[in-house]
Amino acid sequence: MRYGRCVAVLVSLAALSVILPAAQADPPAGAGAGKVAPFTSVGGVSAEEVLIASFTPFYTGEPVDPCTSLADGKILFPQPGSTCTVKPGTKVIVPLPGVSCSDAELDPFFAQTAAGQRACALANLRGPEGVVEVMVSVDGGPPQNVLSDRFLTITDQFDVLSQPGNPFGATPGPTTVVAAGYIGVLRGLPPGSHTFVVSAFNFGAPFTGSWTINVVPGAGH
């Protein structure tokens, strides 16, 4: 999403190659009923805050928990290929394509001002070589088209301290960034094991990522 830069938010570089869906047992009762909704806010955490938290590690190089918990456990943000356990009622973020532009990178991801970075991110996201297809299937159900502005979030300009050797190759030092990306959420998953698969075509290449979520009463994450 950059699933390289536009391929996935909160994805390690090792996961940027194609990830095949994991084999799964018979789907639980209600399989295929799950629908992805646009993420706006949960527990005081906004979509913009999620997007900022998603892109920051690409500049700082800091490790990311494969089952990231937000809002005191009300939200789960899993990385592709992960298997996470949550309690009923947890909102599960569906990572979708996103792009960032900054004042510390080379073209086509360079822009100096907040307005320029916003235009840069949207141009990379929506351009003919950007994101052209994003589908999500829950528990083996029919694919849902989520390539819609209803799922789109654009951040204000934010600051990070880019570290040497960061995944995006940004010049180390204070960096200003604007990110734009799609974010979905699954709500109301019943107890049991659930799998969702994101299939995307962006920057001229396909991507398939698979996530497994175990919903267990009394679980943490």
C-alpha positions as CSV (number, residue, x, y, z in Angstrom):
1,M,0.0,0.0,0.0
2,R,3.3,3.1,-0.7
3,Y,1.4,-1.2,0.6
4,G,5.4,-0.1,-0.3
5,R,4.7,3.4,0.2
6,C,1.3,3.2,-1.1
7,V,0.4,-0.3,-0.1
8,A,0.0,-0.5,3.6
9,V,0.1,1.6,6.6
10,L,1.7,-0.1,9.6
11,V,3.5,-2.7,7.5
12,S,7.1,-3.7,7.9
13,L,9.3,-3.7,4.7
14,A,9.5,-7.4,4.9
15,A,5.8,-7.6,4.4
16,L,5.7,-5.4,1.3
17,S,6.1,-8.4,-1.0
18,V,3.0,-10.4,-1.9
19,I,1.5,-12.1,1.2
20,L,-0.7,-15.0,0.4
21,P,-3.8,-15.6,2.4
22,A,-3.3,-18.2,5.1
23,A,-5.2,-21.5,4.9
24,Q,-8.2,-21.4,7.1
25,A,-10.7,-23.9,8.5
26,D,-14.4,-23.8,7.9
27,P,-15.6,-20.2,8.5
28,P,-17.5,-19.5,11.7
29,A,-21.2,-19.0,11.8
30,G,-22.2,-15.9,10.0
31,A,-19.2,-16.1,7.7
32,G,-19.2,-13.5,5.0
33,A,-21.6,-11.3,6.8
34,G,-18.9,-8.9,8.0
35,K,-18.8,-5.6,6.1
36,V,-16.0,-3.1,6.3
37,A,-17.0,0.4,7.3
38,P,-15.0,3.7,7.1
39,F,-13.1,4.4,10.2
40,T,-13.7,7.8,11.7
41,S,-13.0,7.6,15.5
42,V,-13.2,5.2,18.4
43,G,-12.5,5.8,22.0
44,G,-11.3,9.3,21.3
45,V,-8.8,8.1,18.7
46,S,-9.4,9.7,15.3
47,A,-8.7,8.4,11.8
48,E,-6.1,11.1,11.4
49,E,-4.3,10.0,14.6
50,V,-4.3,6.4,13.3
51,L,-2.8,7.5,10.0
52,I,-0.1,9.5,11.7
53,A,0.8,6.6,14.0
54,S,0.8,4.3,10.9
55,F,3.3,6.4,8.9
56,T,5.6,7.6,11.7
57,P,7.6,4.3,12.0
58,F,8.5,4.5,8.3
59,Y,10.5,7.6,9.2
60,T,11.8,6.7,12.6
61,G,12.4,3.0,12.0
62,E,10.9,2.1,15.3
63,P,9.5,-1.5,15.6
64,V,5.7,-2.0,15.5
65,D,3.7,-4.5,17.5
66,P,2.0,-6.9,15.0
67,C,-1.1,-6.6,17.1
68,T,-1.1,-2.9,18.0
69,S,-3.7,-2.0,20.6
70,L,-5.1,1.6,20.7
71,A,-7.6,3.5,22.9
72,D,-7.1,1.2,25.9
73,G,-7.9,-1.9,24.0
74,K,-11.0,-0.6,22.2
75,I,-9.2,-0.7,18.8
76,L,-6.9,-3.3,17.2
77,F,-4.5,-2.4,14.4
78,P,-3.0,-5.6,13.1
79,Q,-0.1,-5.9,10.6
80,P,-0.5,-8.1,7.5
81,G,0.1,-11.8,8.2
82,S,-0.6,-11.4,11.9
83,T,-2.9,-13.5,14.1
84,C,-4.3,-11.4,17.0
85,T,-6.7,-12.2,19.8
86,V,-9.2,-9.7,21.1
87,K,-12.3,-9.6,23.3
88,P,-15.8,-9.1,21.9
89,G,-16.6,-5.5,21.0
90,T,-13.1,-4.6,19.9
91,K,-13.0,-2.6,16.7
92,V,-10.6,-4.1,14.2
93,I,-8.9,-1.6,11.8
94,V,-8.5,-2.9,8.3
95,P,-5.2,-1.4,6.9
96,L,-5.7,-0.1,3.4
97,P,-3.5,1.8,0.9
98,G,-1.9,5.1,1.9
99,V,0.8,7.5,0.8
100,S,2.9,10.2,2.5
101,C,5.0,13.1,1.2
102,S,7.6,15.0,3.2
103,D,10.3,17.7,2.9
104,A,13.0,15.0,3.4
105,E,12.5,12.7,0.5
106,L,13.1,12.6,-3.2
107,D,10.6,13.0,-6.0
108,P,7.8,11.9,-6.4
109,F,7.4,12.1,-2.6
110,F,9.0,15.5,-1.9
111,A,7.1,18.7,-1.2
112,Q,8.1,21.6,1.1
113,T,4.9,23.1,2.3
114,A,1.8,21.6,4.0
115,A,-0.3,22.4,0.9
116,G,2.4,21.0,-1.4
117,Q,2.7,17.8,0.7
118,R,-1.1,17.3,0.7
119,A,-1.3,17.7,-3.1
120,C,1.7,15.4,-3.5
121,A,0.2,12.6,-1.4
122,L,-3.2,12.8,-3.2
123,A,-1.5,12.9,-6.6
124,N,0.4,9.7,-5.8
125,L,-2.6,8.0,-4.3
126,R,-5.1,8.9,-7.0
127,G,-2.9,9.0,-10.1
128,P,-2.9,6.5,-12.9
129,E,0.1,4.7,-11.3
130,G,-1.4,4.9,-7.8
131,V,-4.2,2.9,-6.1
132,V,-6.6,1.6,-8.8
133,E,-8.3,-1.2,-6.9
134,V,-8.9,-2.3,-3.3
135,M,-11.1,-5.1,-2.3
136,V,-11.8,-6.7,1.2
137,S,-13.2,-10.1,1.9
138,V,-14.3,-11.1,5.4
139,D,-14.5,-14.8,6.4
140,G,-14.6,-16.0,2.8
141,G,-17.5,-13.7,1.8
142,P,-17.8,-11.8,-1.4
143,P,-15.2,-9.0,-2.0
144,Q,-16.2,-5.5,-1.0
145,N,-15.0,-2.6,-3.0
146,V,-13.5,0.0,-0.5
147,L,-11.8,2.3,-3.0
148,S,-14.0,5.3,-2.0
149,D,-13.5,8.7,-0.5
150,R,-15.7,7.5,2.3
151,F,-12.7,5.6,3.5
152,L,-10.2,8.4,2.8
153,T,-8.4,10.3,5.5
154,I,-5.9,13.1,5.0
155,T,-3.8,14.4,7.8
156,D,-2.7,17.9,8.6
157,Q,1.1,18.4,8.4
158,F,2.9,16.7,11.2
159,D,6.4,16.5,12.5
160,V,8.7,13.4,12.9
161,L,12.4,13.0,13.6
162,S,13.7,10.9,10.7
163,Q,16.4,8.4,11.8
164,P,19.3,7.1,9.7
165,G,18.4,4.1,7.7
166,N,14.7,4.7,7.9
167,P,12.5,2.6,5.5
168,F,11.5,5.6,3.4
169,G,15.0,6.8,2.9
170,A,14.2,10.3,4.3
171,T,17.1,12.5,5.1
172,P,17.7,12.2,8.9
173,G,16.6,15.1,11.0
174,P,13.4,17.0,11.7
175,T,10.9,16.2,8.9
176,T,7.4,17.5,8.0
177,V,4.9,15.1,6.6
178,V,1.4,14.9,5.2
179,A,-0.2,11.4,4.7
180,A,-3.3,10.4,2.8
181,G,-4.8,6.9,3.0
182,Y,-7.8,4.7,3.2
183,I,-8.8,3.2,6.6
184,G,-11.6,0.6,7.2
185,V,-12.9,-1.0,10.4
186,L,-14.7,-4.2,11.3
187,R,-17.2,-4.0,14.1
188,G,-19.2,-6.6,16.0
189,L,-17.2,-9.7,15.1
190,P,-18.8,-12.6,17.1
191,P,-16.7,-15.0,19.2
192,G,-14.6,-17.3,17.0
193,S,-11.8,-17.1,14.4
194,H,-12.2,-14.7,11.6
195,T,-10.0,-14.0,8.5
196,F,-10.1,-10.9,6.3
197,V,-8.1,-10.5,3.1
198,V,-7.2,-7.2,1.4
199,S,-6.5,-7.4,-2.3
200,A,-5.1,-4.3,-4.0
201,F,-3.5,-3.2,-7.3
202,N,-1.3,-0.1,-6.9
203,F,1.8,1.3,-8.4
204,G,1.6,-1.3,-11.1
205,A,1.7,-4.3,-8.8
206,P,-0.8,-6.6,-7.0
207,F,-0.9,-7.0,-3.3
208,T,-2.7,-9.6,-1.2
209,G,-2.6,-9.5,2.6
210,S,-4.3,-11.8,5.1
211,W,-5.2,-11.2,8.8
212,T,-6.6,-13.6,11.4
213,I,-8.6,-12.3,14.3
214,N,-9.6,-14.6,17.2
215,V,-12.4,-13.1,19.2
216,V,-12.3,-14.6,22.7
217,P,-14.4,-13.5,25.7
218,G,-12.2,-12.1,28.4
219,A,-9.2,-11.8,26.1
220,G,-6.8,-8.8,26.0
221,H,-5.4,-8.5,22.4
